[in-house]
């Protein structure tokens, strides 16, 4: 037990949607070293979750469904999962697992006949219940139920009930909470009120791939309702971007006090917008993209990246980009530049969302709001006092910690004029309904 901890003060780890050994979807054909990194990522993320539980000396670990990506459950994934749970069991950390829509019990192949000590895999026929002791005291009761088949329409939350007994009461369920599972298929649908009425202290949910805290518990019987998100992103979709990992729930005196999301992913997907205004040529654009990639790598805390870039804005460079093969060759150049980088930064795709320069004379001739906006911007650009007022407004509208740096930036007249021109162009695009 960690220094200063007690039976009344501990933590547990909540993970879900491991999708072990899953293939990545939506990623273009990759070099062999990229394919290996992507294939191993979900397994490495699970190992990181086990390491997290060991480092925090967690009382137990719950995994809320979709351990595997499909009923076939590859042998490599099953053995890696068993070995990770065995590491936990050797240190006295219990683990509790349910299966979800991707890995239902009745239709899934299992190569594991005997699970390590301390592992509970809840069945699908009824809600199972296990008590957890720590330092000779019952600190928790964990209950859960697995999916028998993929398409579960029953509201399984209604099968749960709070039993008598000390400690916190945790429910483990793979489900779709109304209003929180947009973009995900609706399995075992329920509402927040359904979950609250059961009277547990913490709902460890799975299915939604983004970390979400749907309810913050206030005391016994008023639950925390938490999705940890998936442990490792699987595609470039918006819901798969950003840090992925697990939740550490901190308990004190039979109450969950707070939850902490901890990144455990091995590969991260990012999408970058690169504006083309002012770029002198494709070579200049390449430098901009490489700089954006370097910045993204710096924010990823040593993780490998799969990068998609979107070119936006208006410039004469748009005509060059529209030539056959130019964007594809630019992607190849970026991949070549990053081929030997560590960590891996794989340029997956560039989407050209840029546009040709706008005919400003035509806009002025229209006599509409866009013409008025263009006239106003032009008058500010030629009026020193108006420019100074604009600079003051910009600096005054940001936090004090940023004001000094922004003030130094806009003190340069040429920089301020470029900012004004860019803002005017974006406003005209918005008025025209143009995404560039």
Beta strands, then each sheet from edge to edge (+ up, - down):
strand 1: 9-15
strand 2: 60-64
strand 3: 94-98
strand 4: 119-121
strand 5: 128-134
strand 6: 137-144
strand 7: 168-174
strand 8: 176-177
strand 9: 189-190
strand 10: 202-206
strand 11: 212-215
strand 12: 224-227
strand 13: 245-252
strand 14: 256-263
strand 15: 267-275
strand 16: 304-312
strand 17: 345-352
sheet 1: 4+ 3+ 2+ 1+ 13- 14+
sheet 2: 5+ 6- 7- 10- 12- 11+
sheet 3: 8+ 9+
sheet 4: 15+ 16+ 17+
end
